[in-house]
Every structure is written in C-alpha cells, then in structure tokens.
C-alpha cells in the first residue's frame, strides 16, 4: 500500500481478540449478560451489559442469521481502501439473538434489498492480509 493509511483496520486488544479470532474461524460472537433478571445479548462487544450495567457478561456464539433493518448504498468514499470498493451496501441488521449490528450486505444487488429480508453471515477477508476477517451478511439461502 505504499504506507498509505488504512481506515478499515479495527483496533484489536486483549478484550476484542476473541471476537476477531472467532471470525477468522467462521464464527460470529456476541456478548450476553448473565445477571439475574437481565440475560440480554448485545453487540458491539463491551465488558459490561449496556442495559443493566452488570459486568457478568460472556461471549456467546451467534446463529449468524439476521433480518435487514436498513441500508444505504455508498457510491463515494475517499478513505483508503473504501474508494476501491464502491459501490457497497452499508447496513444495519437485527441478529436473531436480538442485538442490532452495523455491517455490509454482499452478493445482492441494491434493487433486491428489502426491509425484513433474511440474511446470513459471511466473512470478508483482506487481500493484503492487513485486516482481520470481518463478518458481513448476504441473502439467506437454502432455508425452507
């Protein structure tokens, strides 16, 4: 890349490493509160429950299934390397476990997107080996 800054490289630390390691293995993790009377799942990963503030939260494997909540097709983005990816579909999905997640929808023309459509997780890898594997979503297939 010739030393150009990248704006798609997440900050990975000891706390978020399990999330990124799981994604590299094809598993989507979320966090779930284990406090009495709560039990809510959340995403993005935090060390405490955003609903009850308990620190009794654990990693949990998500099903990888979601419903499209909203989206926007990005046609211009000057930040490297996004400019080489346009157009792309930035989206918000509702995971079956409850949390909302910001993501990207792939393998689907914008004209086919519909609020409420079913999606399944997929994983994007970085051609340059810089960015960890990133969970994205595509239309659900093979579900009766």
C-alpha positions, 0 to 999 in steps of 0.5 A, spaced: 500 500 500 505 504 499 504 506 507 498 509 505 493 509 511 488 504 512 481 506 515 478 499 515 483 496 520 479 495 527 483 496 533 484 489 536 486 488 544 486 483 549 478 484 550 476 484 542 481 478 540 476 473 541 471 476 537 476 477 531 479 470 532 472 467 532 471 470 525 477 468 522 474 461 524 467 462 521 464 464 527 460 470 529 460 472 537 456 476 541 456 478 548 450 476 553 449 478 560 448 473 565 445 477 571 439 475 574 433 478 571 437 481 565 440 475 560 440 480 554 445 479 548 448 485 545 453 487 540 458 491 539 462 487 544 463 491 551 465 488 558 459 490 561 451 489 559 449 496 556 442 495 559 443 493 566 450 495 567 452 488 570 459 486 568 457 478 568 457 478 561 460 472 556 461 471 549 456 467 546 456 464 539 451 467 534 446 463 529 449 468 524 442 469 521 439 476 521 433 480 518 435 487 514 433 493 518 436 498 513 441 500 508 444 505 504 448 504 498 455 508 498 457 510 491 463 515 494 468 514 499 475 517 499 478 513 505 483 508 503 481 502 501 473 504 501 474 508 494 476 501 491 470 498 493 464 502 491 459 501 490 457 497 497 451 496 501 452 499 508 447 496 513 444 495 519 441 488 521 437 485 527 441 478 529 436 473 531 439 473 538 436 480 538 442 485 538 442 490 532 449 490 528 452 495 523 455 491 517 455 490 509 450 486 505 454 482 499 452 478 493 445 482 492 444 487 488 441 494 491 434 493 487 433 486 491 434 489 498 428 489 502 426 491 509 425 484 513 429 480 508 433 474 511 440 474 511 446 470 513 453 471 515 459 471 511 466 473 512 470 478 508 477 477 508 483 482 506 487 481 500 493 484 503 492 480 509 492 487 513 485 486 516 482 481 520 476 477 517 470 481 518 463 478 518 458 481 513 451 478 511 448 476 504 441 473 502 439 467 506 439 461 502 437 454 502 432 455 508 425 452 507 
